[in-house]
Amino acid sequence: MKKQIIKRGLFGFPVGIAIGFVITILISACVGNGSFYPVTPELINTMGNELNAVILQTVLCGIMGTGFAMASVIWELDSWSLAKQSGIYFLIACILMLPIAYIAGWMEHSIGGFLSYVGIFVAIFIAVWLAQYLSWKRKIKKMNELVNKEDGKQ
């Protein structure tokens, strides 16, 4: 298990960076004025220049990717209930995401900004969890139908 966590963590760092970069492209495309916005203006101000801000955000995205990848082993702990797996994974995701979002300036530095970000994070987490749950439920149903069909032939 420890080897798997380390392996996933090493793989997660570049994946986190790649996902972070794709998100900046999507945000820039949505703004629609033809400019590229690699980081928030707040992070540029905090870091003193755009390059330092991009470097920090890149490292933070890598750390986030590492954390999410390492935490993914939780879903393979068959001795844990789905509720326990989901709760622990959500807690780890919050511990990773919220400080990084605050440091990177992805949320407004106010109580309202924090609560808004948490609300969006929870909504996205629930949507992804539900989509995964329904997908696996459908796959398991198909596998059971195949097994039952095979059992009926013999």
Buried (B, 14 or more C-beta within 10 A) or exposed (E): EEEEBEEBBEBBBEBBBEBBBEEBEEEBEEEEEEEEBBBBEBBBEBBEEEEBBBEBBBBBBBBBBBBBBBBBBBBEEEEBEEEEBBEBBBEBBBEBBBEBBBBBBBBBEEEEBBEEBBEEBEEEBEEEBEEEEEEEEEEEEEEEEEEEEEEEEE
